[in-house]
Amino acid sequence: MDWIELLGYVAAIATGFVLGAVGSGGSIMALPVLMYVFGIPATEATSYSLFIVGMTAITGTLRAHKKGELHIPVAFKFGLPMMLAVILSRSLILPNIPASFGDFSRDRVLTLLFALIMLGAARALWRGRSDSDGSVRPAWLVIAQGFGTGILTGLVGAGGGFIIVPALVLGLKLPMRFAVGTSLAIIAVNSGFGFAADVVRGFVDINWTLLLTFASLSILGLFVGSRVASSLPQKTTKRAFAVLVAVLALIMLFAG
């Protein structure tokens, strides 16, 4: 094992750490490592990432449930409409958007829109209260939030927890620790379906040794990240997530 490969496995632990701490960021961490360290082609790396993030998120979901930090009704009412909205967005809305807007391509415009929304969410997370108001959100609001999140995710083809967590915290007023656990549950289901679809279609040639090693290290990182996040005030965790979202948004704004 050379030092570059060792660095890749350290990054696998970091992938789980971020997922465990803030309930998002797994694919953002895993994809570049799989592609540029382990030499997995981009399309297959996406499938690998689905498995890694899915297994890590399942573990995080079980841990959150054990600690009483998983809001199961919200996970169902938010997650199912989100999945439906992603399908509708990708199949009906996206194909009907013009390929370009002046000098800007459709992809660039959608990316800029996504980045601006993320910056707004980061600002609100930074400035917002650290606790819930304790009220139970009506089912229609949870469903609407999930559907809207799915539309946005489908349009930009990315986002995951970076959209889910702000929606849960800002829109549904879940405490950060509940938002993380609930986000992991939604991510686990979405990733599981995505990976299963790729396998059924024969879309990916799997190196199980690499995949299981990476996933195991990511799960290890998740336990560390969850423990660190649990030891910090919710306001600190929320602000750390806000910084992470803002940095990613700025990269998207100024890259390309």
PEGINOR-V964265 format. One record per residue. RES is the residue in one small letter. PSI is psi as a letter, one per 30 degrees, with the letter a starting at -180 (NA if undefined). Layout:
RES/PSI + RES/PSI
This chain:
m/k + d/l + w/f + i/e + e/e + l/e + l/e + g/e + y/e + v/e + a/e + a/e + i/e + a/e + t/e + g/e + f/e + v/e + l/e + g/e + a/e + v/g + g/g + s/l + g/g + g/e + s/e + i/e + m/e + a/e + l/e + p/e + v/e + l/e + m/e + y/f + v/e + f/f + g/g + i/k + p/l + a/e + t/e + e/e + a/e + t/e + s/e + y/e + s/e + l/e + f/e + i/e + v/e + g/e + m/e + t/e + a/e + i/e + t/e + g/e + t/e + l/e + r/e + a/e + h/e + k/e + k/f + g/g + e/g + l/k + h/j + i/e + p/e + v/e + a/e + f/e + k/f + f/e + g/e + l/e + p/e + m/e + m/e + l/e + a/e + v/e + i/e + l/e + s/e + r/e + s/f + l/e + i/e + l/e + p/f + n/g + i/k + p/k + a/f + s/l + f/j + g/b + d/f + f/k + s/l + r/e + d/e + r/e + v/e + l/e + t/e + l/e + l/e + f/e + a/e + l/e + i/e + m/e + l/e + g/e + a/e + a/e + r/e + a/e + l/e + w/e + r/f + g/l + r/l + s/f + d/l + s/l + d/f + g/f + s/l + v/k + r/k + p/l + a/e + w/e + l/e + v/e + i/e + a/e + q/e + g/e + f/e + g/e + t/e + g/e + i/e + l/e + t/e + g/e + l/e + v/f + g/g + a/l + g/d + g/b + g/f + f/f + i/e + i/e + v/e + p/e + a/e + l/e + v/e + l/e + g/e + l/f + k/h + l/k + p/l + m/e + r/e + f/e + a/e + v/e + g/e + t/e + s/e + l/e + a/e + i/e + i/e + a/e + v/e + n/e + s/e + g/e + f/e + g/e + f/e + a/e + a/e + d/e + v/e + v/e + r/f + g/h + f/f + v/k + d/j + i/k + n/j + w/e + t/e + l/e + l/e + l/e + t/e + f/e + a/e + s/e + l/e + s/e + i/e + l/e + g/e + l/e + f/e + v/e + g/e + s/e + r/e + v/e + a/e + s/f + s/f + l/l + p/k + q/e + k/e + t/e + t/e + k/e + r/e + a/e + f/e + a/e + v/e + l/e + v/e + a/e + v/e + l/e + a/e + l/e + i/e + m/e + l/e + f/f + a/k + g/NA
